[in-house]
Structure formats: structure tokens, C-alpha cells
Amino acid sequence: MSGKLAVVGLGPGDARYLTREALAALDEADALYGYGPYLDRVAPRSGQVRHPTGNREEGARARAALAHAARGAKVAIVSGGDPGVFAMAASVCEEMAAGPPEWRALDMRIVPGVTAMLAVASRAGAPLAHDFCALSLSDNLKTWELIERRLAAAAEAGFVIALYNPVSQARTWQLAHAFTLLGRHLPGATPVIFGRAVGRTGEGLVVTTLAEASAIAADMATLIIIGSRETRVLARDGKAPLVYTPRAVSSVPA
């Protein structure tokens, strides 16, 4: 019997962000694998076995799920947000490439989800309406020197920048350094959005400027969007401001 493996994006939090395809893939699975807090977001189903694992155990999680599916089971690996954006889909592909031939023969699909930068952007307005990029600030899998080069290049090219993984218990200084670096390429008045736990209980949104951004607390549940030189903040009486980037841009300063 041929097994199946689905890598399922849960979106940013609440079940209302789950797509119909994701719900169907979760319901079909005999077994679920995932980071414990992500598995907790999935409603239990009778007869379905769960295999929670800790953070930063992506490779081991992917190997276990692949081996389980190769035995003929229908398996789903859950991932926060979209599984292809700094998440589980790449780990599954990497382990499949390095593993036995039967893993590559599996019926495998990747089910998209709403990634954090889209959830935060929708709360704030339309900051991603023009060209943008997404960068992980984690230097666990790449050097800090490379991160700095990419930040500078993105700012100079006029991209709005979405920052994933801005802070962790082991990475406490990188975010402040990133803001300092970006301040060499962008005006201090550039809008910056901090979205924390958007789509979950206790979500918060703060709109500030690049000059003031270092004073705002962030953690691994925070997604940060740094505007370009074109990004604007539209004040509204009695309502939250709207942050947007115009669709038309004439040029990028040399």
C-alpha cells in the first residue's frame, strides 16, 4: 500500500485562517507530526495519532513522518503559517533527497497557508502593495555577514522588508543591529510595523518609525515589516492608521 504525506500550513493562528484544502488534509491523516504548540491548534480527531516534537527538530520530525508514510500510512506534518516560507516544506524535501528511494516515491503534497507577513500586512493596511522581500533574521543556518549584506541590498533597492524570526532567547542583539544597519540606508521616518501573534489570542500591532523601532519589544511570535522610502502612513480620526506602499514608484535614490 502506498503511503501519503501532506505538509500542511495552518496559517497564523485561529482556525478561521485554515484553508479548505488544509482542513481536508488534516482530517484525512492517520497521524499528525509537528511542533507541539502547532499541533495544539489542530482539533483532535478520533483514531488519529499525534507525534509532537520540540522546536528546532525539523530534520528529525521530517524523517519520522517520511518513514511513517513509507509504511503505508496517511501522514500530515503541520507547520505554522505557510509551510514553504521558513518552515517545514524545505526540511521535508531535504530529508527526502538524502533518504531512501521509497521516500521519493511517496505521494507528497504541500498545502499552502497564510504566512505571517500577509496576516500582519492585512492588519496594518497595504505595506506590501509594491515590491517586497522576506528575510529571516536567524543566523542559525546562515552567517550574520550574509544577513547584513541582504538587508543593505534590499533597502538600497527599494524593497519593503518583512523580517521573520527577529529575536529568540539565544539571539538577543541581532534585531537592534539590523535597525542600525537599515538606518544607514533609509530615513529615520520610514514606517515600521510590529505584528505580534496576529491571528491568535493577545495579538498586537504597533506602527512606529525606523528611528524609534529599537525601543519596541519583539520575540519569535513577532513579524516586523520595514517600509521603503515610498511607504506612507495614513492617519484617520478615531481609527487606526493605515500603512501602505503606493503601487507606482518612479525611481530609487542612487
N, C-alpha and C positions, 0 to 999 in steps of 0.2 A: 504494500500500500504506500502510495506517495504522500509524504507529508507536505504541509503548507506553513509558510512563515509570513506574517504581516508585521511590518514596523509601523506603528500607529501613532500619529500626532494627536495629543489630547487638547491642543490649544493652550491658552494662557491660564486657564483655571476652571471656572464654573462649567458645569455640564452643558450649558446653553451654547458654548463655543464649539462643541463637538460636531463634526460633520456627520451626515447620514452614513457615509461610507465608513467612517471611523466606528460609529456605533455598531454597524453590521459586522465589521471585522472583529470587534471585541466580543460580540455576542456569539460569533461562530467559533471562537477559540476554545480548545480544550484546556489550555494552560496559558497563563499570563506571566511574563517576566518584566521586571522594571525596577527602577529606583523606588524604594519604599514609599516616600511621600507621593510619587506619581501614581503608584498602584492604588493608594488610598483614595484617589479621585474617581476610580472606576467602581461602579456599583457592583456588589457581589452577585454572582450567578451560581445557582445550584449545580454542583458537579464540576465546576471549573477550579482548577488548581492554580495557586499563586506562588510565585517564586520571587520574593523581594530581595534586593541586594543594596549594598551601600553606595554612596557617591564615589565617583572615580573608579568604578569597577566595570566600565563599559565593555572592555575586551572579554573578561570572564563571563559577563552576562550574555554577550552575543554568542560566545562559544557554547554555552549551556543551552541556549534557545535553539541554535542551529542543530546541535546534537539531538535534542528532543524532537525537533521536527523531522530530522532524518530517520527517526524510528517510526514515522508514520503519523505523528500527531499533528493537529492543527494548533499552531502556536502564534501568539502575538507578543511582541515586545512593545511596551508603551514608552512614549517619550513626551516630555513637556513641549508645548509649542508645536513647531514643525520638526519632524524627525531628521530632515535634511539640512537644518540650519543649526550648526554647532551642537549636534545631537546624535542620536543612535544610528541613523541610517549608514553613515560612513563607517562606524565601527563594525556593523554587520557586514558591509562589503569588504572591509579589510580582512576580517576573520574568514569570510567565505573564500577570498582569494588565497589565503595561506593554508586553508584547511583541506580535508579530504575531498575527492571528486564528488561524493554523494551530497555534499553541501551545495555545490554549484548546480546540482541537478534539481534542487528544491523548487517548488512553485513559490516564488517570493515576490511580494509586492510592498511598496512603500506608500502609506496612506497619509496625505498631507494634512497639516493642521495650521491654525492661525498662529504665526510666530509672534514673539513679544514685541518686536518693533512695530508691527502692524496694529497690535492692540493698543500700545501706548500712543502711536500716531493718531489713531482714531479718537482717543480721548482728548488729545491736545488740539486737533484741528486737521491740518493737511501739511505737516512739515516735510513729508516725503513726496510731494507733488512734482518735484523736479528730480534730476539725477541724484542718486544717493548710493551709499555703500554701507556694509555692515562689517564691523571688526570685533573680534574677541580680544579683550584686554588681558586675558590669561596668558602668561608666559610659561605655562607648564609644557606645552608642546611646540613652542617656537621661542626664539630669543627675544628679549626686550628690545634689542637693537633693531630687529626687523619690525616690531610693532611701531617703534618710533618713526622709522622710515615710511611706513604705510600711513600713519597718522598725518605726517607732514605732507606727503604726496596727495592725500585725499583733500586736505584743507586747501592746499595750493591749487588743486584742480577745480575747486568749487563744489565738491560733493557735500551734501548733508551726510553726517556720520552717525550711525546707530552703534552704540557700544554695548556689547554683551559682556557678561562676566566681569563687571568693573572692579569688584572688591571681593576678597574672601578672607578667612581667618589667617591664611598664610601669605596673602598678598595685600598688604595694607598701604603701600606707598605709591603704587603704580598710577592710580587714578589722578592724584594730585600732580604727578609728573606729566601725565597726559594733558591735563588742563594747562599746565605751564608751557608745554611744547606748542599746543594749539594756539596759545596766546601770542606766540611769535608770528603766526600766520593769519590770524583772524582778529577783528576788532573786539575789544572788551565787551561791547554791547551785543555781540552775537547771541541770539536766544539759545538757551539750553533747557531741555526738558528732562526731568527725573520722573520716571514712572515706576512705582514700586507695587508689586503684587497685583498688577492690573488684571481684572477678571476674577479676583479672589477676595475673600473677606479681608477688610482692612486695607484695601487698595488706596494708594495715594498718588497725587500728581503735583509736581512743583515746577513752575516755569520761572527761570531765573536768567542771568546773563553769564557769559564766559568769565567775566571778571569776578563774579560772585560765586561761581559754581563750586569752588573748593570748600565753601562753608556748608554745603548741603551734604547730609549723611547719605550713604549708599551702602548696599550689600549685594549678595548674589541674587536677591529677588528683584533687583533694580535694573531697569533698562534705561539707558541715557541716550538722548538724541541731541547732537550738537548741530545747530543750523549752519548754513553757508552765509556768505556775505549778503545774499539776497533774501534770506528768511526774515519774515516780519511777524510782529505781534499785534493783533487787532484787539484793542481794548473795547469792552462793551459794558455799558452801565448796568450794574446789578447782576452781571453774568460773568462767568469765567472767560478770560481772554482766549482768542483763537490764534494759534501759531500756524503759519502757513508759509510755504515757499512758492513764489509765483512760477507758473508753468513756462513762461518765456524769460530767458536770460540773454542779455545782449552780448556780454563778454565777461571774461575772468581777468581781474587785475594782474598785470605782469609782475 
